[in-house]
Amino acid sequence: MSLETIPNNFRSRGFPARLCRHLFGEFIFPLLCALLAFSVLFLLNDVFDDLPDFSGNQVPFHLIVWYFLCKLPLNLLNVVPMSTLLATSFMTVLLGKNNELCAMRSAGLSLAVCTAYVWLTALVLCLAVWFLGEKVVPRCQQELQAVQNQWLEDKPANKQRQLLFHNYTGRRSWFFQDFQPQGRSAAVVLRQYHPDGRTEWVLTAERAEWQPGQDDKDGTWEFQRGQLYNYKYSEHGIPKRELTENFAVRKQTLPETPSDIGEQSKDLEMLTMGEIRRILASGSLNSEKNRNMLSVLFWHRLSFPLASLIGALFGFALTIVEGRAGVMRGFASAVGLLVLFYVVSQFTLVLGKNSYLPPFAAGALPELLFLGAGIFLVYKRQ
């Protein structure tokens, strides 16, 4: 039997690229509109909330504009998943209204395959959200904090930055009156402890500068114009401080680097996954609770960008229904499930940070469960 005599419905089909492009065109325009609309709404909300704080401080106009521009990447982390859900829902409703979904089903086509470009776009958005969270958002948060410190809280960011850092593994504490990660820090107090917690010696210096080695790791600290005190204890444990050395310059090899000190002194929300991984590998955390908290945050940062794909799956699967009432119920269910995903994700995150759940279960399991539920719904309704 020749190929021409085989009915069209029984011929083997290849990948429906033209149909995929058509569905992608029905998806991408609503997506761009939703991203723009939600971004503007979030920006207006930020303007109404924060602009009165600037009015009485004579903040330069360009700094105000820069401040609100730095808010945009933070908002996009939540805008992208909801925009993806709305775009897929709108696409599905429009295709159903024109009976295109029925036509594709009658032709024996898989709706999930025909929307392959939609899933690919959702995966690209997941990567974009991850990139924003790792590379852009931490820098924007630093810029926002700098503007707030300088103009809103009377704490100039370019002046002294006090910092206290503990290395529990090495039993050392550092205090900087003015910490400068890239330069000379001022008014430094370095305290070394005995294993029983008593002070062994204290070094004070007017300046401290890190001098890296050839591989930027093996280096020395150069302390300038300071004193070294040793502590001795009586039989009753009463400490006695003795001045051991007055020095103009003293070099000492210590494992702590300015980057380590700066990273571990940041707020948790400003840490990237790379910084979290380095902190966990350094072994300088003082308790299992702190290690657990950072592990939970690591898994959450890694898996939360999947929210964009989850939104696309729910928006597509739950709006493949007949009738206007069914479409509205399906759309409401999709929005409700995405909101439930956010609630469950934040709830398990809090439980994990307080050591009630293992790090992986708290940080990544909700995302994987909701992703599996979305894939199952698409498979059943295609």
N, C-alpha and C positions, 0 to 999 in steps of 0.2 A: 504494500500500500504506500503510495507516494504521500509526501508531506501535504500536498494541496488537497488531498481527499480527507485529511483528518480535520474534524470540526475544531473551530478556534478554541472552544472551551476546554479541549483536551490536549492542546499543544502545550509543551513545556514553556513556561514563561521565564524570562530573565528578570533582572532587577528593574522595576518600573521607575527609571530615572526621571522621565518627563513628568510623570504623575507626582513624584516626590518633590520636584521643583515647583510644581503648581501648589502643593500643600504648603511648602516652605514659604512661598509668596503670600499665602493666606495667613501665615503665622508671623512673619517677621515684621510686617507693618504694625499690627496691634502691639507687638512686643516693644518696638521703638516708641510708640505712643505712650504705652503704659510706663516705660522707664522714664520718659520725659515728664509725664504728668505727676508720677509719684515723687520724682526728684524735686520738682518745683514745689509740691505740697510740703514735703519735709523741709525744704529750704525756707519757705515762708513761715513754717512753724518755728524754726530756729531763729529767724529774724525777729519774729514777734516776742520770743522768749528772751533773747540775749541783747537785742538792740538797746533796750532801755538801760542796760548796765553800762553801755559805752557813752550814753548821752552826757553824763556829768563828768567825764574824765578827759575830754578833749583828745580823744584818740584820733590819729591821722586816718583820713578816709581810706587810703590804700591798705592800711592794716585791717580796717573793718572788712573790706572786700576780701582780703586774703584769709581772714578768720573764717568767714562763711564759706569760702571756697574749700577750705580744709575740712569743713563739715560734710561736704558732699560724699567723699569716699566712705565715711562712717555710715552715712545713710544708705548708700548703695548696698551694703551687706544685707540689709533687710528689704530693700526695694526690689532687688533682682529676683528672689524667689516668688514674691507675690506677683510681679509683672509677668513672669513666665507662666504662672498658673492662669492669670487672666488671658494671656495671649493664646494659650492652647485651648482654653474654654471657648473663647470667641471664635477661633478657627473651627472647632468641632461643631458649634452651634450653627455657624454659617454654612458649613458643608452639609449638615443635616437638613437645614432649611431648603437648600437647593437639591436635596435628594442625592447628593453625590456619594454619601456614605452608603446608601442603599445600592447604588450602582456598583460601587467597588465590591461590596459584599456579594452581589449577584454575579459579578464576574469572577468570583472565587479568589479575590485579592485579600491579603492580610492587611488590615488597617495599621497594625503596628509596623509592618515593613514599609508601607506607603508613607509613613511619617518618620522615616529613618533620618531625614535631614533635621527634623525637629528635635529628635533625641540627640543628634550630634551637636546641634546648637546649644541644647541644654547642658551637655558635657563641657562645651567651650565656656559657657557662662560659669559653670562650677570652677573651672580653672581660673577664670577671671576673678571670681570672688576670692578664691584662695590667694591669688597674687595680690589683690587689694589688701587682704587681711595680713599678709606677711610683709609686703614691701612698702605699701603706701600708707595704710592706716596708722601703723606705729609712728611714722614720721609726721603725719598730720596731727596725731595726738600730742607729740612733742611741741609742734608749732602752736597748737591751741593752748597748751599749758604755759608756754613761754609768753604768749599774749596776755593770758589771764594773770600770770604772776606779775608782769610788768605794768599792766594798766588797770587791772580790776582788783588785785589783792595787795597792792603796795609792796610787792616782793620782787624787785627787779631781777630778771633772769640773768643779766650780765654782771651781777654783783656776787656776793659771797654765796656759796652753795655748801651748807653744812651737810656732812654725811658721816654716818656710823656704819661700819661694816664688820661682820664677825666671820672668821674662818674657824668653824668648830672643829674641823679635823686637825688643823694645825694649832688649835688653842690660842689664837691671836685675835685681837680686836684692833681696828683702825678707826681713828676719828680725824676727820679733815674739817678744819674751819672753812676752807675754800677749796673744794675738790675740782680739779680741772683734768678731765680724762686725756686731753691732748697736750697738756703743758705741765707747768710746775704748780703743784698744790701747796697751799699755805697752811701754816699752823697745824702740824701733824702730831698726833699722839699715837704711838704704837705700843700695845701692851701684850706681853707674853705671859701665859698662865701655866702653872704646874698641872699635872693630871688631876690633882684633887681640887682644882678650881682656884687655888691661891695665886696671887700675882708673883711671877718670877722676876721680871724686869720690865721697865718702862723706858721708852725712847721718845723724847720730844725734839722737834726740829721746827725751825722757821719755814723751811722749804723742803719739799720732797719731789724728786723727779725720777721717773722710770726710764732706764736705759736698756732697750731691747738688745738681745744678742743677734747672731747672724740669722737665726730662723724665727726671729720675733717672739720667741718664747723664753729661751734661756737668757735672762738678763738680770740686772741688778737695780736696786733702789739706791739712789744717791740722796742722802740726807744732809742738809746744810745748816750750820750754826745751831747746834743743839746739845742736849745732854743725855747721858745714859745712866739710869738708876737701877741698882740691884736691890732686891728685897730679901731680907733675912728675918727669920721668925724665931721667937723665944720658945721656951718649953710650953708656955701657955698659949702659943699661937699668935702673940702680938707682933705685928709687922714692924720692921725698922727699915727705912729707906736710906740707902747710901749712894752718894754721887760717885759713880765709877769713872766717868769720862766726860770731859768737855771737848767738843770737836767742832772744827770749822767745816769739814767734809767727812762723811762716813758712808762707805759703800757696803751694802749687805745684800746677799742673795736670798730672795724670798719667792715663794711660788705664786703669790698674788700679783696680778697684773692690773693696770688701770681698767682694761676692758672687762676683766672678771669682776672687779669691784663695781664698775658702772652698771653692768648687766644685772648683777644680783641685788642692786639697790633700786632698780626700776620698779614701777608699779606693774602688777601682773598683766594688766591689759596692754601694756606697752612692749611686752616681751614677744619676740618672734619665736617660731618653732625651733630655729637654729640656736637661738640664745637659750631656750629652755633645755634643749638637748645638751648643750655645753655645760649648763649649770648642773644637770643631773649627772653628767659624766665626771664633773670635777670632784664630787664627793665631799663638798664643803657644806652641805646642808646639815642643820643641827638635829633634825628629827625625821622620823618616818612619815609624820603627818605632812611636813613641808614637801618631802619627796613625792608623796601621794598626790598632793594638791597640784604640783607641777606636771605630774604624769597625766592626771585627768585633763588639765588644760591642754596638754600636747595632743591627746587623742581628740579632744573637742575641736581644736583648731584644724586638725587634719580631716575630720569627717563632716563638719558642719557645712562646708560649701556644697555638699550633696543636696542641700535644701532646694536648690534650683531645679535639679532633676526630679526630686520628689514632687515639687509643685507642678512640673510639666506632666508627670504621670497621673497625678490626681485630677488635674484639670482636664486631661484628655479622657480618662476612663469614666469619670462620673458624669460627664455631660453627653455621653453616647446613649441618649434615651429619646423616646418619642413623645411629642406633645410639649407645649410651652410650660405647663406646670411641672412636668418631669425634668425639663431642662433647668428650671429655676431651683428645684430641689437638688438636682445633681450639682449645680454650681455652688449652692449654699453648703452642701456636704463637702465639696472639695475645699472651700475656704475654711470650713470648720475643722477639717482634718489637718490642714496646714497650720492653723492656729494651735490645734492640739499637739502637733509635732513640736512647735516652739515651746509650749508649756512643759511637755514631757522632757524635752532636751534640757531646758533650764533647771527643771526640778531634779533630774538625775545628776546634773552638773553640781548643784548645791550638795546633794547627798554624797557625791564622790569627793568633793573638797573637804567634807567633814568625815571622811573615811568610813561612811556607811556602805559604800559600794566600791568594788575594785575599779581601778582607773579605766580599763578598757570598757567595762560595762557602763560606767558613768559617762564617759566621754564620747564613745563611738557606737555603742549598741543601739540607742534609740534611732540614730540616723540609718543604720543598717536595717533595722526592723521596719521602719516606715518605707524605706526604699524597696524592700522585699514586698511589702503590702502593695505599693504602687505598681510594681512589675506584675504581681499576681492579678490585680484588677484589670490592667491592660490586656493581659493574656486571656482572661475570662470573657472580656467584653469586645474583643476585636472581631 
